[in-house]
Structure formats: structure tokens, C-alpha cells
Amino acid sequence: MKYLASYLLLVAGGKTAPTADDVKSLMSSVGIEAEDERLTSLISSLEGKNVDELIAEGKEKMSSVPTGGAVAAAGASGAAATDAPAEEAKEEEKEESDDDMGFGLFD
């Protein structure tokens, strides 16, 4: 992940096609030692590709992932939220009755 982050940082900085040496020098500037095997793998897989297009493709793929679990969870929390005010009102009544004990906290 740090290799990809370094690559994307260089792209955001204006380099359209960072080389392995560019990524390595960026990583070494912050004290991270780069593994040549991983770095060459990343560079070869991104060679000749536009990062903006890759990100757009990734967004499209992520939008097609079903998220049914989130809807069910939201529905359950909505039902719990309607019960919560009634419970809070009961708890407040109990707190008020504790004030009639005849002494204060700092007396």
C-alpha cells in the first residue's frame, strides 16, 4: 500500500508516469526502505495506464457491489431510535426523584 500511495503522491505532484527511482527516492526521503521486487511489480502493472482512468474504473466497480447489509442495519437502528426517547424520559424521572434525599453533593 505504501508503494501505491507513494506512486499516487508523485502523480498528484505533477509526474504523469513516475519511475521506480522516483518512488524509491520519495520513500527514502521519509525513511522507508523500498523492496525492489514490489516496486518493479507496481511500476510494471501501472505502466502505460492513466491513474485517473484507473480510479474511475474502480469507482464503477465499487458502485456495482451490493450493499444490502447497510440498508438492513439502518432500518434496525431507525427502529431503535424511536424507542430511545421514551427510555430517556423514564431515566430522567428517576434522576429527579434522587434530588429529594435531603443532602447535597458538596455539603
C-alpha positions as CSV (number, residue, x, y, z in Angstrom):
1,M,0.0,0.0,0.0
2,K,2.9,2.4,0.8
3,Y,4.2,1.8,-2.8
4,L,0.9,2.7,-4.4
5,A,0.5,5.7,-2.0
6,S,3.9,7.0,-3.0
7,Y,3.2,6.5,-6.7
8,L,-0.1,8.4,-6.4
9,L,1.5,11.1,-4.4
10,L,4.0,11.6,-7.2
11,V,1.2,11.7,-9.8
12,A,-0.7,14.3,-7.7
13,G,2.6,16.3,-7.6
14,G,2.7,16.5,-11.3
15,K,4.6,13.4,-12.5
16,T,2.4,11.7,-15.1
17,A,4.5,8.5,-15.1
18,P,6.7,8.1,-12.0
19,T,9.6,5.7,-12.4
20,A,10.8,3.2,-9.8
21,D,13.7,5.5,-8.9
22,D,11.2,8.4,-8.3
23,V,9.1,6.2,-5.9
24,K,12.2,4.9,-4.2
25,S,13.7,8.4,-3.7
26,L,10.3,9.6,-2.3
27,M,10.1,6.7,0.1
28,S,13.7,7.1,1.2
29,S,13.2,10.7,1.9
30,V,10.8,9.8,4.8
31,G,13.0,6.9,6.0
32,I,11.2,3.9,4.3
33,E,13.3,1.3,2.5
34,A,11.7,0.1,-0.7
35,E,11.8,-3.5,-1.8
36,D,12.8,-3.7,-5.5
37,E,10.6,-6.7,-6.3
38,R,7.4,-5.0,-5.1
39,L,8.3,-1.7,-6.6
40,T,9.0,-3.2,-10.1
41,S,5.7,-5.1,-9.8
42,L,3.8,-1.9,-9.2
43,I,5.6,0.1,-11.9
44,S,5.0,-2.7,-14.5
45,S,1.3,-3.1,-13.6
46,L,0.7,0.7,-13.9
47,E,3.0,1.2,-17.0
48,G,1.1,2.9,-19.8
49,K,-2.1,3.5,-17.8
50,N,-3.7,6.7,-16.8
51,V,-4.2,6.9,-13.0
52,D,-7.4,9.0,-13.3
53,E,-9.0,6.4,-15.6
54,L,-8.0,3.6,-13.2
55,I,-9.6,5.4,-10.3
56,A,-12.8,6.0,-12.4
57,E,-12.9,2.2,-13.3
58,G,-12.5,1.3,-9.6
59,K,-15.4,3.6,-8.6
60,E,-17.6,2.0,-11.2
61,K,-16.7,-1.5,-9.9
62,M,-17.4,-0.4,-6.3
63,S,-20.8,1.1,-7.2
64,S,-21.9,-2.3,-8.5
65,V,-21.1,-4.0,-5.2
66,P,-24.4,-4.8,-3.4
67,T,-24.7,-3.1,0.0
68,G,-27.9,-4.7,1.3
69,G,-26.5,-5.2,4.7
70,A,-26.2,-1.4,5.2
71,V,-29.8,-0.9,4.5
72,A,-30.9,-3.6,6.9
73,A,-28.7,-2.1,9.6
74,A,-30.1,1.4,9.0
75,G,-33.6,0.1,9.3
76,A,-32.8,-1.6,12.6
77,S,-31.2,1.5,14.0
78,G,-34.2,3.6,13.0
79,A,-36.5,1.3,15.0
80,A,-34.2,1.6,18.0
81,A,-34.0,5.3,17.7
82,T,-37.8,5.6,18.1
83,D,-37.7,3.7,21.3
84,A,-34.8,5.7,22.8
85,P,-36.7,8.9,23.6
86,A,-39.2,7.0,25.8
87,E,-36.5,5.3,27.7
88,E,-34.6,8.6,28.2
89,A,-37.7,10.2,29.7
90,K,-38.1,7.4,32.2
91,E,-34.4,7.7,33.2
92,E,-34.8,11.5,33.7
93,E,-37.8,10.9,36.1
94,K,-35.6,8.6,38.2
95,E,-32.9,11.2,38.4
96,E,-35.3,13.9,39.6
97,S,-36.5,11.7,42.5
98,D,-32.9,11.3,43.7
99,D,-32.8,15.0,44.5
100,D,-35.2,14.6,47.4
101,M,-32.7,12.7,49.6
102,G,-32.1,15.6,52.0
103,F,-28.4,16.3,51.4
104,G,-26.3,17.9,48.7
105,L,-23.3,16.5,46.9
106,F,-20.9,19.1,48.4
107,D,-22.4,19.6,51.9
